[in-house]
Structures are given as C-alpha cells and as structure tokens.
Amino acid sequence: MGNREKKFKMQMTKDSLYDFMLHHSYSGLTGIFSIVFSIAFLIAGVVMYAVGRISISWMIALIVIAAAMAFSTPFQLRTDAARQMRNNQIYREPVTFSVSDRGIAVIQNKNKKFFTWKEIRKVRITKKAAGFYYERQYALVMTRKAFDEQGLLEIVQANMPEKDIKILK
C-alpha cells in the first residue's frame, strides 16, 4: 500500500445508473430465474404446439408471457433509474469522491461518509458504471467514465482481493 489518492467531482448519469442496476438485478437469483422462466415459457409454448398439445392461441399466449417476463425487468429498471435521478439527492447533485489507499470518502454538500477498504465487500465494474458494495444490497456507484479517467483501477487492485473485483465488458 502506498498513499495514492484521487479526488474528483462527478455527476451521475441516468445511463450509468441504469447499467449498474441492470447488472445488479441480473447477477442475483431473481434475475437469473426471470431469464430461465422466460426461456422455459417460450420453449414450452413452441414444443407443446408442435406436438399438438395446445392451440396456436395458447402458444401465442405463452410466447407473450415469456416476452413480458424477459422485458419487464429492464423496462422497470430504466424507469427506476430515471426516478432515482429525479428523487435521490446522491444522484441528482454532483458528488465528490476521494479514493485512496485508506478507503473511499463520499462528500456531498455537508454530508461526508467514509468507507475503509475492509468495509468494501466487492467491486463490480460494468460498461457504464463502477459499484463499490459495502453491504450485500448497497453500493457506492460512480460512472465508468469517472472511474477510468481517474485511473482508479490501480488503487482498487492494490486494496481489494482479486476475487472480489469483477470487470464486465
């Protein structure tokens, strides 16, 4: 460990937040099950129609259910990201991050919160966002652009076990 430190101000974007929320949702059991059930309804509809067990109307109904299951989560998350951007101060207003070998400080207006690297459970870097999970369901989220421009990967890799860092393409 050295004394690297990067301090920067960042404004969250709706696309970055949506990208992170999408990854978060689909990396858990609920997201995996929604994909599995969508595929199962699709296959069941086609196979059952092909062997003559259901009418074309029922096959279409099963395909519509599969499509609804597949597309409802991304649609809902896009809506949620827009709502979070409007209603949640941490996303609506710029945030100052200070990332160092000691940990991550988040400063907004008069509020300041500091997380040591021992408190950070895992780091997930998606195409448009970087999330630092400090609890199972809660993460500090920044744009991937800010993460890359500040060269934070070096600090993260120096302070987190490799198994807890995932970079998704």
C-alpha positions in Angstrom: 0.0 0.0 0.0 1.2 3.5 -0.8 -0.5 6.8 -0.5 -2.3 7.1 -3.7 -5.3 9.4 -3.7 -7.7 10.6 -6.3 -10.2 13.3 -5.5 -12.8 14.3 -8.1 -16.3 15.6 -8.5 -18.8 13.5 -10.5 -22.3 13.8 -11.7 -24.2 10.5 -12.0 -25.9 9.9 -15.3 -29.2 8.0 -15.9 -27.5 5.6 -18.3 -24.7 4.7 -15.9 -27.2 4.2 -13.1 -29.4 2.0 -15.3 -26.4 0.0 -16.4 -25.4 -0.7 -12.8 -29.0 -1.5 -11.7 -29.3 -3.9 -14.7 -26.1 -5.7 -13.7 -27.1 -5.8 -10.1 -30.6 -7.3 -10.9 -29.4 -9.9 -13.3 -26.5 -11.1 -11.3 -28.8 -12.2 -8.5 -31.2 -15.2 -8.3 -34.2 -13.1 -9.2 -32.7 -12.0 -12.5 -31.4 -15.5 -13.3 -34.8 -17.0 -12.6 -36.6 -14.4 -14.7 -34.4 -15.4 -17.7 -34.8 -19.1 -17.1 -38.6 -18.9 -16.8 -38.8 -16.7 -19.9 -36.9 -19.3 -21.9 -38.9 -22.1 -20.3 -42.3 -20.5 -21.3 -41.0 -19.9 -24.8 -39.8 -23.4 -25.3 -42.9 -24.9 -23.6 -45.2 -23.0 -25.9 -43.4 -23.9 -29.1 -42.9 -27.6 -28.2 -46.4 -28.1 -26.9 -47.8 -26.6 -30.0 -45.5 -28.7 -32.2 -46.7 -31.9 -30.6 -50.3 -30.8 -30.8 -51.0 -30.4 -27.1 -52.1 -26.8 -27.3 -53.7 -24.5 -29.9 -51.9 -21.7 -31.6 -53.7 -19.2 -29.3 -52.2 -20.9 -26.2 -48.8 -20.9 -27.9 -49.0 -17.2 -28.6 -50.1 -16.6 -25.0 -47.1 -18.5 -23.7 -44.8 -16.5 -26.0 -46.3 -13.2 -24.9 -45.8 -14.3 -21.2 -42.2 -15.1 -22.0 -41.6 -11.8 -23.7 -43.3 -9.9 -20.8 -41.1 -11.7 -18.3 -38.0 -11.0 -20.4 -38.6 -7.3 -21.0 -40.4 -6.2 -17.9 -37.3 -6.1 -15.7 -35.2 -3.9 -18.0 -38.2 -1.6 -18.6 -38.8 -1.3 -14.9 -35.1 -0.7 -14.1 -35.0 2.1 -16.7 -38.0 3.7 -15.1 -36.4 3.2 -11.6 -33.1 4.8 -12.7 -35.0 7.9 -14.0 -36.9 8.1 -10.8 -33.7 7.8 -8.7 -32.1 10.5 -10.7 -35.1 12.8 -10.0 -35.7 11.9 -6.4 -32.4 10.9 -4.8 -30.1 13.7 -3.9 -27.0 11.5 -4.1 -27.7 11.0 -7.9 -29.4 14.3 -8.6 -26.5 16.5 -7.4 -22.7 16.2 -8.1 -20.8 14.1 -5.6 -17.1 14.4 -4.6 -15.2 11.2 -4.2 -11.9 10.8 -2.6 -10.4 7.3 -3.3 -7.2 6.5 -1.6 -5.3 3.5 -0.1 -7.2 4.2 3.1 -10.7 3.9 1.5 -13.4 5.8 -0.2 -14.9 9.1 1.0 -18.1 10.4 -0.5 -18.8 14.1 0.1 -22.0 15.9 -1.0 -22.9 19.3 0.4 -22.2 19.0 4.2 -22.6 15.2 4.2 -19.5 13.0 4.3 -19.2 9.2 4.6 -16.0 7.2 4.6 -15.6 3.5 3.8 -12.4 1.7 4.5 -11.4 -1.0 2.1 -12.2 -3.6 4.7 -15.8 -2.4 4.6 -16.0 -2.7 0.8 -17.2 -6.3 0.1 -16.8 -6.3 -3.7 -16.3 -4.1 -6.7 -18.3 -4.5 -10.0 -17.3 -2.5 -13.0 -19.8 -2.6 -15.8 -19.7 -1.0 -19.2 -21.0 2.4 -17.9 -20.7 2.2 -14.1 -18.5 1.1 -11.2 -20.1 -0.1 -8.0 -18.4 -0.5 -4.6 -20.6 -2.8 -2.5 -20.4 -2.0 1.2 -23.3 -4.3 2.0 -25.0 -7.1 0.1 -27.6 -4.8 -1.5 -25.9 -1.4 -1.2 -23.2 0.1 -3.2 -21.4 3.4 -3.9 -21.9 3.9 -7.6 -20.0 6.1 -10.0 -19.8 6.5 -13.7 -17.4 4.2 -15.5 -16.1 7.3 -17.3 -15.1 8.9 -13.9 -13.6 5.6 -12.8 -11.5 5.3 -15.9 -10.5 9.0 -16.2 -9.3 9.0 -12.6 -7.3 5.7 -13.0 -9.0 4.1 -10.0 -8.4 0.5 -11.1 -4.8 0.6 -9.8 -6.0 1.8 -6.3 -8.8 -0.8 -6.3 -6.5 -3.7 -7.3 -3.9 -2.6 -4.6 -6.5 -2.7 -1.9 -9.0 -5.4 -2.7 -8.5 -9.2 -3.2 -8.6 -10.1 -6.9 -11.5 -12.4 -6.4 -13.7 -9.5 -5.2 -13.1 -7.4 -8.3 -15.1 -8.1 -11.5 -14.7 -6.1 -14.6 -17.5 -6.8 -17.1 -17.3 -5.9 -20.7 
